[in-house]
């Protein structure tokens, strides 16, 4: 059963796949990683973060070789 919670491992994986597919269809290669953030007291549960090399929601220019990672 699918949920809208994008912080669960399954929800984060679905979001990762959607982001990668969206940009692949537009001719860009976007790197998206899932990071287990562990238990978060404020959420009262564990969470999985989705991190990418997008900058302000857009792919980096082809000539930008920076390895710095950003959160999406």
Residue frames as qw, qx, qy, qz and C-alpha x, y, z in Angstrom:
[[0.000, 0.888, 0.460, 0.000, 0.00, 0.00, 0.00],
 [0.437, 0.364, -0.006, 0.823, 1.54, 3.31, -1.08],
 [0.275, -0.795, -0.391, 0.374, 1.54, 6.28, 1.25],
 [0.292, 0.892, 0.050, 0.340, 2.31, 9.94, 0.75],
 [0.555, -0.791, 0.202, 0.158, 4.98, 9.90, 3.48],
 [0.667, 0.675, -0.252, 0.189, 8.22, 10.69, 1.65],
 [0.176, -0.746, 0.572, -0.293, 10.35, 10.30, 4.79],
 [0.887, -0.179, 0.412, -0.108, 9.94, 6.52, 5.02],
 [0.384, -0.354, 0.720, 0.458, 12.51, 4.36, 3.19],
 [0.431, 0.420, 0.760, 0.245, 9.88, 3.29, 0.63],
 [0.194, 0.923, 0.302, -0.140, 8.54, 6.83, 0.13],
 [0.183, -0.796, 0.370, 0.442, 12.05, 8.26, -0.22],
 [0.452, -0.093, 0.774, 0.433, 12.93, 5.57, -2.78],
 [0.382, 0.671, 0.622, 0.130, 9.82, 6.42, -4.83],
 [0.043, 0.963, 0.036, -0.265, 10.70, 10.13, -4.70],
 [0.369, -0.543, 0.580, 0.482, 14.30, 9.39, -5.76],
 [0.458, 0.214, 0.778, 0.373, 13.06, 7.42, -8.77],
 [0.262, 0.852, 0.453, -0.018, 10.59, 10.18, -9.76],
 [0.109, -0.895, 0.192, 0.388, 13.26, 12.90, -9.56],
 [0.392, -0.348, 0.701, 0.484, 15.77, 10.88, -11.59],
 [0.427, 0.436, 0.748, 0.261, 13.17, 9.91, -14.22],
 [0.165, 0.922, 0.272, -0.219, 11.91, 13.52, -14.55],
 [0.077, -0.833, 0.362, 0.412, 15.36, 14.91, -15.32],
 [0.470, -0.128, 0.786, 0.380, 16.42, 11.89, -17.44],
 [0.440, 0.643, 0.620, 0.089, 13.41, 12.53, -19.73],
 [0.148, 0.980, 0.047, -0.122, 14.73, 16.09, -20.17],
 [0.724, 0.573, -0.219, 0.316, 18.27, 14.98, -21.01],
 [0.099, -0.757, 0.485, -0.426, 19.98, 15.52, -17.65],
 [0.724, -0.080, -0.648, 0.222, 21.79, 13.11, -15.38],
 [0.362, -0.689, 0.222, -0.587, 20.92, 13.92, -11.77],
 [0.458, 0.096, -0.819, 0.332, 22.46, 12.13, -8.79],
 [0.596, -0.525, 0.022, -0.607, 20.04, 11.38, -5.96],
 [0.373, 0.156, -0.848, 0.342, 21.06, 9.58, -2.77],
 [0.667, -0.593, -0.298, -0.339, 19.05, 8.27, 0.16],
 [0.240, 0.387, -0.642, 0.616, 20.48, 8.86, 3.64],
 [0.595, -0.515, -0.617, 0.017, 19.18, 7.14, 6.75],
 [0.032, -0.645, 0.228, -0.729, 18.83, 9.97, 9.28],
 [0.294, -0.061, -0.838, 0.456, 17.87, 7.66, 12.14],
 [0.237, -0.671, -0.690, 0.132, 15.33, 8.39, 14.85],
 [0.071, 0.390, 0.017, 0.918, 14.08, 11.98, 15.00],
 [0.081, -0.312, -0.743, 0.587, 12.47, 12.86, 18.38],
 [0.284, 0.284, 0.060, -0.914, 10.34, 15.65, 16.86],
 [0.566, 0.128, -0.549, -0.601, 8.86, 13.20, 14.33],
 [0.688, -0.255, 0.561, -0.383, 8.77, 10.34, 16.84],
 [0.935, 0.258, 0.243, 0.005, 10.07, 8.06, 14.11],
 [0.559, -0.261, 0.471, 0.630, 13.06, 7.37, 11.88],
 [0.464, 0.808, 0.079, -0.354, 13.43, 9.27, 8.65],
 [0.709, 0.092, 0.439, 0.545, 15.18, 8.85, 5.31],
 [0.058, 0.769, -0.078, -0.632, 16.57, 11.99, 3.65],
 [0.720, 0.540, 0.344, 0.267, 16.66, 12.51, -0.12],
 [0.242, -0.762, 0.234, 0.554, 19.80, 14.37, -1.25],
 [0.734, 0.554, 0.315, 0.237, 20.79, 15.36, -4.75],
 [0.477, -0.178, 0.187, 0.840, 23.22, 17.45, -6.76],
 [0.128, 0.774, 0.474, 0.400, 20.40, 19.79, -7.86],
 [0.257, -0.141, -0.225, 0.929, 20.93, 23.50, -7.16],
 [0.327, 0.246, 0.179, -0.895, 17.76, 25.44, -6.37],
 [0.712, 0.313, 0.524, -0.347, 15.81, 22.50, -7.84],
 [0.667, 0.701, -0.155, -0.201, 17.67, 22.57, -11.18],
 [0.931, 0.045, 0.054, 0.357, 20.49, 20.43, -12.62],
 [0.390, -0.674, 0.247, 0.577, 23.98, 21.86, -12.49],
 [0.496, 0.771, -0.251, -0.313, 25.33, 23.36, -15.71],
 [0.962, 0.228, -0.085, 0.123, 27.35, 20.85, -17.78],
 [0.511, 0.585, -0.366, 0.513, 30.60, 22.76, -17.13],
 [0.425, -0.666, 0.365, -0.493, 30.16, 22.80, -13.32],
 [0.710, 0.143, -0.681, 0.105, 32.26, 19.95, -11.91],
 [0.263, -0.495, 0.513, -0.650, 31.73, 20.81, -8.24],
 [0.467, -0.085, -0.880, 0.029, 31.35, 17.75, -6.04],
 [0.169, -0.036, 0.543, -0.822, 29.50, 19.62, -3.28],
 [0.156, -0.391, -0.888, -0.184, 26.17, 17.91, -2.52],
 [0.293, -0.161, 0.109, -0.936, 22.94, 19.78, -1.89],
 [0.248, 0.271, 0.865, -0.342, 19.70, 18.64, -0.27],
 [0.180, -0.212, -0.584, -0.762, 16.66, 18.47, -2.49]]
